[in-house]
Amino acid sequence: MENSRGINKKLKSITWPIFVESLLFSLLGGLDTIMLGKYSDLAVASVGIANQLIWMVNLMFGIITAGTAILLAQYLGAKTDEEEIVKLCGVSIGVNLIIGIVISVVVFLISSQLFIFLKAAPELVPIGKSYMKIVGGTIFIQAILMTFTAILRSYSLTKICMSVTLIMNITNVIFNYTFIFGNFGMPELGVTGAALGTVISKIIALVILAHRVYKVILHKFNITLFKPFPKEQLINILKVGVPSAAEQISYNLSQLAITSFVNMISIESMSAKSYLTTIVSFAFIFAVSLGQGASILIGQFVGNRENDKAYNLCVYCIKASVVVSLIISLGIVLF
């Protein structure tokens, strides 16, 4: 039996790469805002609206990935039969890919209408539409990225996910610098360039993660395991994933409503909100990272029927998250 010190050590080893990864992922969106801020405020405002919509869409994939991460952790803790683990991962990847493709097509077709629905200023619609068609039209890439990350995290391979996110950030900066401002002999593309930089960096990350996921679990994939389709796995994923993602979906719906109100004030107000959203996102990175790291261990404890350990770890993480989040929030208010 592990003592509390051993559990805390394992929690730290899992959580710190998730924290760095989350920080880098927040920077990925923030870098677009910062670099576009040197280009124009119209660009910042339009991409701010687009990112609000894209974050909302990502939560649809979060339903599957949250359920997958928790169930997979439980399966690994309980030492479940490997065929069931392969089925779980296969269903998760397949369902999120299908959802991602459908949403990508819809977003590509109605990108202008989405901006109009959020009461964006007429000047912002054509700029934001170009960003949404590229980033939103390839959102299925993000769906698979999130699924691969959830699988690797459940295997406690959080450092790999962190390293890939770092690579994604570096490539995003390089491509943004190249395409937004027209450097290295490339045309100056502005917002379109930021979108291209984001998508290319995600494709590079997807290739790396796909290779790692294949080595961990997908090389055991056999199509006969999915005949008939293991719908019980999908049902179990949804039972866990829907409640897990519901709070985030609710919060982001409120942010979409606020965005529509801000759009009715002025373009400058929307630009300010875009900068503010980037800053505020750092306030809850620690809490989110600790929660994701804890969910892996808690899932393993529950799978191994160590419910007391799961409960105690949950309480500890809630207390730590509240304290650290309050300190960071106070720092943002003061400075």
VOBA-1610 file (N, C-alpha, C; in pm, whole numbers, padded with zeros to 5 digits, always signed):
BEGIN
Met+00084-00120+00000Met+00000+00000+00000Met+00089+00126+00000Glu+00054+00221-00080Glu+00132+00343-00088Glu+00093+00436+00026Asn+00193+00503+00086Asn+00163+00604+00185Asn+00136+00737+00116Ser+00096+00837+00197Ser+00056+00965+00139Ser+00172+01033+00069Arg+00295+01014+00123Arg+00411+01076+00059Arg+00435+01016-00080Gly+00419+00886-00090Gly+00436+00820-00220Gly+00331+00864-00320Ile+00207+00881-00272Ile+00099+00926-00359Ile+00125+01068-00407Asn+00168+01155-00314Asn+00196+01294-00351Asn+00310+01302-00453Lys+00410+01217-00436Lys+00522+01215-00529Lys+00476+01173-00668Lys+00390+01071-00671Lys+00337+01024-00800Lys+00248+01131-00863Leu+00169+01200-00779Leu+00082+01307-00829Leu+00164+01418-00892Lys+00273+01457-00825Lys+00360+01563-00879Lys+00423+01520-01011Ser+00469+01395-01019Ser+00536+01348-01141Ser+00440+01346-01259Ile+00311+01323-01232Ile+00211+01321-01339Ile+00164+01463-01372Thr+00150+01546-01267Thr+00084+01675-01283Thr+00174+01784-01340Trp+00302+01787-01303Trp+00383+01900-01349Trp+00398+01904-01501Pro+00409+01790-01571Pro+00411+01800-01719Pro+00276+01848-01774Ile+00165+01807-01708Ile+00033+01854-01752Ile+00023+02005-01734Phe+00077+02055-01622Phe+00075+02199-01595Phe+00153+02274-01703Val+00274+02227-01732Val+00356+02293-01834Val+00286+02284-01970Glu+00228+02168-01999Glu+00157+02150-02126Glu+00039+02247-02137Ser-00039+02258-02027Ser-00155+02349-02027Ser-00110+02494-02042Leu+00001+02527-01976Leu+00056+02662-01988Leu+00096+02691-02133Leu+00162+02594-02193Leu+00205+02611-02332Leu+00085+02617-02426Phe-00019+02537-02396Phe-00137+02536-02482Phe-00210+02671-02475Ser-00214+02728-02353Ser-00274+02862-02339Ser-00192+02964-02416Leu-00060+02947-02412Leu+00027+03038-02487Leu+00005+03025-02637Leu-00033+02905-02682Leu-00055+02882-02824Leu-00162+02978-02877Gly-00274+02987-02803Gly-00379+03082-02842Gly-00337+03225-02814Gly-00264+03244-02702Gly-00221+03378-02666Gly-00121+03435-02764Leu-00035+03349-02820Leu+00065+03396-02916Leu+00000+03453-03041Asp-00108+03390-03086Asp-00181+03444-03200Asp-00230+03586-03169Thr-00286+03602-03046Thr-00337+03732-03005Thr-00225+03836-02997Ile-00112+03796-02933Ile+00000+03889-02915Ile+00060+03929-03050Met+00084+03832-03135Met+00148+03861-03264Met+00053+03938-03356Leu-00075+03906-03349Leu-00171+03981-03431Leu-00190+04122-03377Gly-00163+04141-03245Gly-00172+04274-03187Gly-00074+04371-03252Lys+00036+04319-03305Lys+00133+04401-03377Lys+00089+04424-03523Tyr-00015+04351-03562Tyr-00063+04362-03699Tyr-00181+04460-03707Ser-00288+04433-03627Ser-00401+04526-03620Ser-00497+04484-03510Asp-00568+04583-03452Asp-00669+04554-03349Asp-00789+04482-03409Leu-00818+04508-03534Leu-00928+04436-03601Leu-00899+04286-03603Ala-00774+04253-03630Ala-00734+04113-03633Ala-00748+04049-03496Val-00707+04122-03391Val-00717+04070-03254Val-00862+04044-03217Ala-00949+04139-03248Ala-01091+04126-03214Ala-01155+04008-03287Ser-01126+03995-03417Ser-01189+03889-03496Ser-01142+03751-03451Val-01012+03737-03423Val-00959+03608-03378Val-01007+03578-03236Gly-01026+03682-03154Gly-01082+03661-03020Gly-01220+03599-03026Ile-01303+03648-03117Ile-01437+03590-03135Ile-01427+03448-03188Ala-01340+03428-03286Ala-01324+03294-03345Ala-01278+03193-03241Asn-01182+03232-03158Asn-01131+03140-03055Asn-01237+03105-02952Gln-01326+03202-02922Gln-01435+03173-02829Gln-01524+03062-02886Leu-01551+03069-03015Leu-01631+02966-03082Leu-01556+02833-03088Ile-01426+02840-03118Ile-01346+02717-03129Ile-01334+02647-02995Trp-01315+02724-02885Trp-01310+02663-02751Trp-01440+02592-02719Met-01552+02652-02762Met-01681+02589-02738Met-01691+02457-02812Val-01646+02456-02937Val-01649+02333-03017Val-01560+02226-02956Asn-01442+02267-02906Asn-01349+02171-02846Asn-01412+02097-02729Leu-01506+02163-02659Leu-01571+02099-02545Leu-01659+01981-02589Met-01706+01984-02713Met-01782+01871-02765Met-01693+01746-02769Phe-01567+01767-02807Phe-01472+01655-02808Phe-01433+01617-02665Gly-01438+01717-02576Gly-01403+01693-02436Gly-01495+01594-02367Ile-01617+01580-02417Ile-01710+01481-02360Ile-01651+01341-02375Ile-01602+01312-02495Ile-01543+01180-02522Ile-01409+01164-02451Thr-01324+01267-02460Thr-01189+01253-02402Thr-01194+01244-02249Ala-01284+01317-02186Ala-01295+01311-02040Ala-01339+01172-01996Gly-01440+01118-02064Gly-01487+00983-02032Gly-01380+00879-02058Thr-01307+00896-02168Thr-01200+00801-02202Thr-01091+00801-02097Ala-01045+00920-02059Ala-00934+00931-01963Ala-00969+00866-01830Ile-01089+00891-01782Ile-01130+00837-01651Ile-01149+00687-01658Leu-01219+00639-01761Leu-01242+00495-01773Leu-01112+00419-01798Leu-01026+00474-01881Leu-00899+00407-01911Leu-00812+00397-01785Ala-00813+00503-01704Ala-00738+00499-01577Ala-00793+00389-01487Gln-00926+00377-01483Gln-00987+00272-01402Gln-00953+00133-01455Tyr-00956+00119-01586Tyr-00923-00010-01648Tyr-00779-00050-01614Leu-00688+00048-01625Leu-00547+00018-01596Leu-00526-00014-01448Gly-00600+00058-01362Gly-00590+00031-01218Gly-00643-00107-01182Ala-00749-00148-01251Ala-00811-00278-01224Ala-00746-00390-01304Lys-00646-00354-01388Lys-00577-00452-01474Lys-00677-00527-01561Thr-00764-00448-01625Thr-00868-00502-01712Thr-00806-00570-01834Asp-00879-00665-01891Asp-00834-00737-02010Asp-00795-00638-02120Glu-00684-00667-02187Glu-00629-00575-02287Glu-00724-00550-02403Glu-00804-00648-02438Glu-00899-00631-02549Glu-00999-00519-02518Glu-01043-00510-02392Glu-01138-00406-02352Glu-01072-00268-02359Ile-00945-00262-02326Ile-00872-00135-02333Ile-00859-00089-02478Val-00827-00184-02568Val-00817-00151-02710Val-00952-00105-02764Lys-01059-00172-02723Lys-01194-00131-02765Lys-01225+00011-02720Leu-01194+00040-02594Leu-01220+00173-02539Leu-01147+00281-02618Cys-01018+00259-02643Cys-00938+00357-02717Cys-00986+00370-02861Gly-01018+00257-02923Gly-01065+00259-03062Gly-01196+00333-03077Val-01289+00307-02987Val-01420+00376-02990Val-01400+00526-02971Ser-01316+00562-02875Ser-01291+00704-02847Ser-01235+00776-02968Ile-01132+00718-03030Ile-01071+00781-03147Ile-01170+00789-03263Gly-01241+00679-03289Gly-01334+00674-03401Gly-01449+00772-03386Val-01510+00777-03267Val-01625+00865-03245Val-01583+01011-03252Asn-01471+01047-03188Asn-01426+01186-03193Asn-01387+01228-03335Leu-01331+01135-03412Leu-01296+01167-03551Leu-01422+01197-03632Ile-01524+01115-03616Ile-01650+01136-03688Ile-01715+01268-03648Ile-01724+01292-03516Ile-01780+01418-03467Ile-01699+01536-03520Gly-01565+01521-03516Gly-01478+01628-03562Gly-01497+01662-03708Ile-01511+01560-03793Ile-01530+01583-03936Ile-01663+01654-03962Val-01768+01608-03895Val-01901+01670-03911Val-01897+01816-03870Ile-01839+01844-03753Ile-01832+01982-03703Ile-01744+02067-03795Ser-01635+02010-03845Ser-01547+02085-03936Ser-01623+02132-04060Val-01702+02043-04117Val-01781+02078-04237Val-01882+02187-04205Val-01952+02171-04091Val-02054+02269-04052Val-01992+02406-04028Val-01882+02410-03952Val-01816+02538-03922Val-01766+02603-04050Phe-01709+02525-04139Phe-01660+02580-04266Phe-01773+02646-04345Leu-01891+02583-04344Leu-02003+02631-04425Leu-02073+02752-04363Ile-02076+02761-04230Ile-02154+02869-04166Ile-02067+02964-04084Ser-01938+02974-04117Ser-01849+03059-04038Ser-01896+03204-04032Ser-01944+03259-04142Ser-01993+03398-04143Ser-02114+03413-04052Gln-02206+03317-04060Gln-02328+03324-03980Gln-02298+03317-03830Leu-02193+03245-03793Leu-02156+03237-03652Leu-02112+03374-03599Phe-02037+03447-03679Phe-01994+03581-03639Phe-02112+03677-03631Ile-02202+03665-03726Ile-02321+03750-03725Ile-02409+03718-03605Phe-02419+03588-03571Phe-02499+03546-03455Phe-02445+03607-03326Leu-02312+03622-03319Leu-02250+03682-03199Leu-02242+03834-03209Lys-02315+03890-03307Lys-02326+04035-03323Lys-02191+04104-03346Ala-02103+04035-03418Ala-01974+04094-03451Ala-01992+04212-03545Ala-01907+04313-03532Ala-01912+04429-03621Ala-01889+04383-03764Pro-01956+04447-03861Pro-01942+04406-04002Pro-01797+04400-04050Glu-01711+04490-03996Glu-01571+04490-04037Glu-01497+04364-03995Leu-01547+04298-03889Leu-01479+04181-03834Leu-01516+04051-03906Val-01635+04050-03967Val-01686+03925-04024Val-01595+03866-04131Pro-01554+03942-04234Pro-01468+03880-04338Pro-01331+03838-04283Ile-01279+03914-04186Ile-01149+03878-04128Ile-01161+03750-04047Gly-01262+03747-03959Gly-01281+03630-03874Gly-01321+03507-03954Lys-01394+03528-04064Lys-01439+03415-04146Lys-01320+03339-04203Ser-01218+03411-04247Ser-01101+03344-04305Ser-01030+03259-04200Tyr-01024+03308-04076Tyr-00961+03232-03966Tyr-01045+03109-03933Met-01176+03128-03924Met-01266+03017-03888Met-01268+02908-03994Lys-01263+02948-04121Lys-01267+02847-04228Lys-01145+02756-04223Ile-01029+02814-04185Ile-00907+02735-04181Ile-00896+02656-04050Val-00905+02725-03937Val-00890+02659-03806Val-01014+02577-03772Gly-01132+02636-03789Gly-01257+02563-03761Gly-01285+02453-03862Gly-01244+02477-03987Gly-01267+02377-04091Gly-01178+02255-04079Thr-01074+02266-03996Thr-00986+02151-03971Thr-00989+02112-03823Ile-01099+02140-03758Ile-01109+02117-03613Ile-01101+01968-03578Phe-01123+01881-03677Phe-01112+01737-03651Phe-00969+01700-03608Ile-00870+01780-03650Ile-00732+01756-03606Ile-00722+01772-03455Gln-00786+01877-03402Gln-00787+01899-03258Gln-00861+01787-03186Ala-00967+01734-03247Ala-01042+01624-03186Ala-00954+01503-03163Ile-00872+01468-03262Ile-00784+01353-03248Ile-00668+01383-03156Leu-00615+01506-03162Leu-00509+01547-03070Leu-00552+01529-02925Met-00673+01576-02895Met-00725+01566-02758Met-00742+01421-02716Thr-00787+01337-02809Thr-00808+01195-02778Thr-00675+01125-02752Phe-00577+01150-02838Phe-00444+01090-02818Phe-00384+01134-02685Thr-00399+01263-02653Thr-00346+01315-02527Thr-00412+01248-02407Ala-00544+01229-02414Ala-00617+01164-02303Ala-00567+01021-02282Ile-00542+00950-02391Ile-00494+00811-02381Ile-00355+00807-02318Leu-00265+00891-02367Leu-00127+00891-02315Leu-00121+00934-02170Arg-00205+01032-02133Arg-00207+01076-01994Arg-00253+00964-01901Ser-00350+00886-01945Ser-00400+00776-01861Ser-00291+00671-01838Tyr-00198+00662-01932Tyr-00083+00574-01914Tyr+00032+00644-01839Ser+00001+00762-01784Ser+00097+00845-01709Ser+00212+00895-01796Leu+00193+00900-01928Leu+00295+00949-02020Leu+00276+01099-02045Thr+00270+01175-01936Thr+00239+01318-01946Thr+00356+01399-02001Lys+00478+01351-01982Lys+00595+01426-02031Lys+00598+01429-02183Ile+00551+01322-02246Ile+00546+01319-02393Ile+00451+01425-02444Cys+00333+01434-02382Cys+00233+01534-02423Cys+00288+01674-02405Met+00361+01696-02294Met+00422+01827-02268Met+00524+01861-02377Ser+00609+01765-02412Ser+00713+01789-02512Ser+00653+01822-02648Val+00546+01751-02683Val+00481+01775-02812Val+00416+01913-02815Thr+00356+01955-02704Thr+00297+02088-02698Thr+00403+02196-02710Leu+00521+02171-02653Leu+00632+02266-02668Leu+00672+02277-02815Ile+00683+02164-02882Ile+00717+02164-03025Ile+00610+02240-03104Met+00483+02217-03067Met+00373+02283-03136Met+00381+02435-03119Asn+00418+02481-02999Asn+00431+02624-02974Asn+00544+02686-03056Ile+00657+02618-03057Ile+00774+02670-03131Ile+00743+02681-03280Thr+00683+02575-03336Thr+00650+02579-03480Thr+00543+02683-03509Asn+00450+02701-03415Asn+00345+02802-03434Asn+00404+02942-03441Val+00499+02971-03352Val+00564+03102-03354Val+00639+03123-03486Ile+00710+03022-03531Ile+00787+03033-03656Ile+00695+03058-03775Phe+00587+02978-03782Phe+00495+02994-03896Phe+00416+03125-03887Asn+00379+03164-03763Asn+00312+03293-03747Asn+00400+03408-03796Tyr+00525+03405-03752Tyr+00620+03510-03791Tyr+00637+03512-03943Thr+00635+03394-04002Thr+00653+03384-04147Thr+00531+03432-04223Phe+00412+03384-04181Phe+00291+03408-04260Phe+00217+03537-04225Ile+00215+03575-04097Ile+00141+03697-04060Ile+00206+03820-04121Phe+00339+03830-04105Phe+00410+03951-04146Phe+00479+03940-04282Gly+00473+03821-04343Gly+00533+03805-04475Gly+00684+03802-04474Asn+00741+03728-04382Asn+00887+03716-04374Asn+00937+03597-04455Phe+01069+03590-04473Phe+01135+03481-04546Phe+01081+03466-04688Gly+01042+03580-04748Gly+00996+03577-04886Gly+00851+03534-04905Met+00779+03510-04793Met+00638+03471-04802Met+00549+03594-04809Pro+00427+03580-04866Pro+00335+03695-04870Pro+00282+03729-04731Glu+00248+03854-04707Glu+00190+03898-04580Glu+00042+03858-04578Leu+00007+03763-04489Leu-00128+03706-04489Leu-00213+03748-04369Gly-00153+03812-04269Gly-00230+03858-04154Gly-00301+03746-04080Val-00432+03761-04061Val-00511+03663-03986Val-00506+03525-04054Thr-00512+03523-04184Thr-00502+03395-04256Thr-00371+03326-04225Gly-00264+03403-04214Gly-00134+03348-04180Gly-00131+03289-04040Ala-00198+03357-03945Ala-00208+03304-03808Ala-00282+03171-03807Ala-00387+03162-03887Ala-00465+03038-03896Ala-00381+02925-03954Leu-00307+02956-04060Leu-00221+02854-04122Leu-00114+02806-04025Gly-00053+02900-03950Gly+00048+02863-03852Gly-00007+02771-03745Thr-00129+02800-03698Thr-00193+02718-03596Thr-00219+02577-03647Val-00275+02566-03767Val-00311+02435-03822Val-00187+02352-03853Ile-00085+02413-03913Ile+00036+02338-03946Ile+00103+02284-03821Ser+00110+02368-03715Ser+00172+02324-03590Ser+00094+02208-03527Lys-00038+02210-03541Lys-00120+02100-03487Lys-00102+01972-03568Ile-00084+01984-03697Ile-00061+01865-03780Ile+00071+01799-03740Ile+00174+01879-03717Ile+00304+01826-03673Ile+00288+01753-03539Ala+00214+01814-03446Ala+00191+01752-03315Ala+00113+01622-03330Leu+00015+01621-03421Leu-00068+01502-03441Leu+00015+01385-03490Val+00107+01410-03583Val+00192+01303-03637Val+00277+01242-03527Ile+00335+01326-03442Ile+00421+01276-03333Ile+00340+01195-03233Leu+00224+01248-03191Leu+00142+01177-03093Leu+00085+01048-03150Ala+00050+01049-03278Ala-00004+00929-03341Ala+00098+00816-03336His+00223+00849-03362His+00329+00748-03356His+00342+00690-03216Arg+00333+00776-03116Arg+00348+00729-02978Arg+00228+00646-02934Val+00106+00689-02970Val-00014+00614-02933Val-00014+00477-03002Tyr+00035+00473-03124Tyr+00044+00345-03195Tyr+00134+00249-03119Lys+00248+00298-03072Lys+00342+00212-03000Lys+00285+00165-02866Val+00205+00250-02802Val+00152+00217-02670Val+00035+00120-02679Ile-00059+00145-02771Ile-00182+00064-02769Ile-00233+00026-02908Leu-00223+00115-03007Leu-00291+00090-03134Leu-00228-00020-03218His-00105-00059-03189His-00047-00171-03264His-00119-00302-03231Lys-00198-00300-03122Lys-00277-00417-03084Lys-00418-00413-03143Phe-00444-00308-03222Phe-00576-00290-03282Phe-00607-00403-03380Asn-00728-00457-03367Asn-00776-00561-03457Asn-00922-00532-03490Ile-00952-00518-03616Ile-01086-00478-03658Ile-01194-00574-03609Thr-01158-00701-03586Thr-01258-00799-03539Thr-01310-00764-03400Leu-01233-00687-03324Leu-01279-00647-03190Leu-01399-00552-03197Phe-01419-00491-03315Phe-01525-00391-03330Phe-01642-00444-03414Lys-01649-00576-03425Lys-01761-00641-03494Lys-01825-00742-03399Pro-01944-00711-03349Pro-02023-00588-03367Pro-01962-00470-03293Phe-02011-00351-03325Phe-01960-00230-03262Phe-01981-00237-03111Pro-01876-00214-03031Pro-01889-00223-02884Pro-01960-00101-02825Lys-02092-00096-02846Lys-02167+00022-02803Lys-02166+00041-02653Glu-02143-00070-02577Glu-02138-00055-02431Glu-02022+00034-02390Gln-01912+00030-02467Gln-01799+00117-02436Gln-01836+00264-02459Leu-01906+00290-02567Leu-01949+00427-02596Leu-02046+00477-02489Ile-02138+00391-02448Ile-02234+00429-02343Ile-02161+00463-02214Asn-02063+00381-02177Asn-01986+00407-02055Asn-01907+00537-02064Ile-01850+00563-02183Ile-01777+00689-02203Ile-01870+00808-02183Leu-01988+00802-02242Leu-02083+00913-02233Leu-02135+00931-02091Lys-02155+00821-02019Lys-02203+00830-01881Lys-02106+00909-01793Val-01978+00892-01820Val-01876+00964-01743Val-01847+01100-01805Gly-01838+01104-01938Gly-01794+01224-02007Gly-01893+01339-02006Val-02021+01311-02020Val-02121+01418-02026Val-02124+01499-01896Pro-02135+01435-01779Pro-02131+01516-01656Pro-01998+01588-01637Ser-01888+01526-01679Ser-01756+01588-01661Ser-01742+01714-01745Ala-01798+01713-01865Ala-01783+01827-01955Ala-01894+01931-01939Ala-02001+01897-01867Ala-02119+01984-01859Ala-02086+02121-01800Glu-02002+02123-01696Glu-01969+02250-01631Glu-01894+02342-01726Gln-01796+02286-01798Gln-01719+02366-01893Gln-01807+02416-02008Ile-01898+02330-02055Ile-01989+02372-02162Ile-02076+02488-02114Ser-02127+02477-01991Ser-02211+02583-01935Ser-02134+02714-01925Tyr-02009+02706-01875Tyr-01927+02827-01861Tyr-01900+02891-01997Asn-01865+02810-02096Asn-01832+02866-02226Asn-01954+02920-02299Leu-02071+02863-02274Leu-02193+02922-02330Leu-02215+03062-02273Ser-02187+03078-02143Ser-02201+03210-02082Ser-02100+03308-02144Gln-01979+03258-02175Gln-01878+03344-02237Gln-01918+03385-02379Leu-01986+03295-02450Leu-02036+03331-02583Leu-02141+03442-02572Ala-02228+03432-02470Ala-02329+03536-02449Ala-02262+03669-02416Ile-02159+03665-02330Ile-02087+03788-02294Ile-02019+03847-02416Thr-01961+03760-02500Thr-01895+03806-02623Thr-01993+03882-02712Ser-02115+03830-02723Ser-02215+03898-02807Ser-02250+04035-02749Phe-02253+04046-02615Phe-02281+04176-02551Phe-02166+04274-02578Val-02042+04225-02563Val-01926+04311-02585Val-01920+04358-02730Asn-01958+04270-02823Asn-01957+04307-02964Asn-02052+04423-02993Met-02156+04436-02912Met-02252+04545-02932Met-02197+04680-02884Ile-02086+04678-02808Ile-02029+04802-02756Ile-01938+04865-02861Ser-01827+04795-02893Ser-01734+04848-02993Ser-01629+04743-03027Ile-01560+04766-03137Ile-01451+04676-03177Ile-01337+04684-03075Glu-01311+04805-03023Glu-01205+04822-02925Glu-01234+04740-02799Ser-01361+04733-02760Ser-01400+04655-02642Ser-01375+04507-02666Met-01403+04461-02787Met-01380+04320-02819Met-01231+04289-02820Ser-01151+04383-02870Ser-01005+04364-02867Ser-00956+04354-02724Ala-01009+04443-02638Ala-00970+04441-02496Ala-01008+04309-02431Lys-01128+04258-02466Lys-01171+04130-02410Lys-01080+04016-02455Ser-01032+04023-02579Ser-00942+03918-02629Ser-00813+03916-02550Tyr-00757+04036-02524Tyr-00636+04042-02442Tyr-00663+03991-02301Leu-00776+04033-02245Leu-00810+03996-02107Leu-00831+03845-02093Thr-00898+03786-02192Thr-00921+03641-02188Thr-00789+03565-02187Thr-00692+03614-02264Thr-00560+03552-02266Thr-00494+03559-02128Ile-00503+03675-02063Ile-00442+03692-01931Ile-00511+03607-01826Val-00644+03613-01824Val-00721+03544-01721Val-00707+03393-01730Ser-00683+03341-01852Ser-00672+03196-01867Ser-00562+03136-01779Phe-00462+03216-01747Phe-00352+03166-01664Phe-00392+03147-01518Ala-00505+03207-01477Ala-00548+03197-01337Ala-00589+03056-01299Phe-00646+02982-01394Phe-00698+02849-01357Phe-00618+02734-01417Ile-00502+02764-01476Ile-00421+02657-01534Ile-00377+02557-01428Phe-00332+02608-01312Phe-00286+02517-01206Phe-00398+02424-01162Ala-00516+02481-01136Ala-00629+02401-01088Ala-00670+02295-01190Val-00676+02334-01316Val-00714+02240-01422Val-00610+02128-01434Ser-00483+02166-01429Ser-00375+02067-01442Ser-00376+01969-01325Leu-00392+02023-01204Leu-00396+01937-01086Leu-00517+01843-01093Gly-00630+01897-01139Gly-00750+01814-01153Gly-00731+01701-01253Gln-00666+01731-01365Gln-00643+01628-01466Gln-00544+01523-01417Gly-00438+01569-01349Gly-00343+01473-01293Gly-00406+01386-01186Ala-00485+01449-01100Ala-00552+01375-00993Ala-00651+01274-01048Ser-00721+01311-01157Ser-00822+01221-01213Ser-00759+01090-01261Ile-00634+01098-01308Ile-00564+00976-01352Ile-00541+00883-01233Leu-00486+00939-01124Leu-00459+00857-01006Leu-00587+00811-00939Ile-00684+00901-00929Ile-00811+00865-00866Ile-00878+00752-00943Gly-00873+00761-01077Gly-00930+00654-01160Gly-00861+00521-01134Gln-00728+00525-01120Gln-00655+00402-01091Gln-00690+00347-00953Phe-00705+00436-00854Phe-00743+00392-00719Phe-00883+00330-00719Val-00976+00394-00789Val-01113+00342-00795Val-01114+00206-00866Gly-01037+00197-00975Gly-01030+00069-01047Gly-00973-00041-00960Asn-00882-00002-00868Asn-00820-00100-00778Asn-00894-00110-00645Arg-01014-00047-00639Arg-01101-00048-00521Arg-01034+00012-00397Glu-00950+00112-00417Glu-00888+00184-00305Glu-00961+00318-00290Asn-01087+00311-00248Asn-01174+00428-00246Asn-01131+00534-00146Asp-01077+00493-00032Asp-01032+00591+00067Asp-00919+00677+00012Lys-00825+00614-00058Lys-00716+00689-00120Lys-00770+00788-00223Ala-00866+00741-00301Ala-00926+00827-00404Ala-00991+00949-00340Tyr-01066+00927-00232Tyr-01137+01036-00164Tyr-01039+01136-00104Asn-00939+01086-00033Asn-00842+01174+00034Asn-00763+01257-00067Leu-00727+01195-00180Leu-00654+01267-00283Leu-00741+01376-00345Cys-00867+01346-00365Cys-00962+01443-00420Cys-00972+01566-00329Val-00990+01544-00199Val-01002+01654-00103Val-00875+01739-00101Tyr-00761+01672-00100Tyr-00633+01742-00098Tyr-00618+01832-00221Cys-00653+01781-00338Cys-00638+01857-00462Cys-00734+01976-00469Ile-00855+01958-00416Ile-00951+02070-00414Ile-00895+02184-00329Lys-00844+02151-00211Lys-00789+02255-00121Lys-00671+02326-00187Ala-00579+02248-00244Ala-00462+02307-00308Ala-00501+02397-00425Ser-00598+02352-00504Ser-00642+02429-00621Ser-00704+02562-00581Val-00787+02560-00476Val-00852+02683-00431Val-00748+02785-00384Val-00654+02740-00303Val-00552+02830-00248Val-00467+02892-00359Val-00414+02808-00448Val-00325+02858-00554Val-00402+02948-00651Ser-00525+02911-00686Ser-00604+02992-00779Ser-00635+03130-00721Leu-00662+03135-00591Leu-00688+03264-00525Leu-00563+03353-00528Ile-00447+03292-00505Ile-00322+03369-00507Ile-00295+03425-00647Ile-00311+03339-00749Ile-00287+03385-00887Ile-00387+03493-00926Ser-00513+03475-00890Ser-00618+03573-00923Ser-00588+03707-00856Leu-00543+03703-00731Leu-00508+03826-00660Leu-00392+03897-00730Gly-00294+03818-00778Gly-00182+03876-00851Gly-00228+03946-00978Ile-00324+03885-01051Ile-00376+03946-01173Ile-00448+04076-01142Val-00526+04076-01033Val-00599+04198-00994Val-00502+04310-00959Leu-00396+04277-00887Leu-00302+04379-00840Leu-00215+04435-00953Phe-00176+04348-01047Phe-00077+04391-01147Phe-00133+04405-01288
//
